[in-house]
């Protein structure tokens, strides 16, 4: 069992995609009628890394980007946010960077993702074997990296190397059906990954998906604790979350805000939970800070640029009446 107390001693290593997001501007504009867009760093793993750094933690990203202007945009943005990108490799040929065209609106929000020949799927075992895992305090990954080869094999190799170095493995399920050849394949691979990890975070639909039935999601989350996971966080949208450990199950609520969009909440949640644990905060407090950060992000434009700083999050928690009952 990996030692979670090492969180905060070194940066976290996050595996997965960095992309460019194009937001229809001004907020509320449908893509179909938009004539102007703003750009931002995106991609679930890059967003988590940004959330960590803005919350006072340190993060490095391990992935591939395309060797073109969009890839260089992502590199420049990672630099601007203070994310270590020394393990980000530019790859040429036909590989293309992840690109998302997104709306800032709650109702019928469209997010059109372009991932044909995605550069991040080009990550290889050579990429992950070039990392000195002793320099890091934890390995964080999202389910997206497992959807295709050679990234899938490389990620499981990274799990082995990180575990050998004593790092906790942290897994955000992040199921994106469009990335997978079949739901059956995704379920099998996700279950394999989750069984190896110390901290698993997902929503009720994602755990239900792994269980093979939506009404068995909580049962699946509990089984992961029984099988050796140290923390499992079962998110339920507006109903809050259930945090499971071997000792207890704790329900927490959400912080209500005037949402502008539905995207970015999960990345903010995980980044701030891990940053809070890294700072020595108790697990329930860490989950509540993650929930508050998620509420702040959905009320702002963008994902990476919407991630709150520690000062912003503290002010929000001071002024907000508090979470709904869990």
Helices and strands as residue ranges (DSSP letters): G 4-6, E 11-15, E 19-24, G 31-33, E 37-42, H 44-54, E 59-66, H 69-81, E 84-91, E 99-102, E 111-114, G 119-122, H 125-129, G 133-135, E 136-142, G 143-146, H 151-164, E 168-172, G 177-179, H 183-196, E 199-203, H 204-211, G 214-216, H 217-226, E 231-235, G 237-239, E 241-244, E 249-252, H 265-278, H 283-298, G 304-306, H 310-319
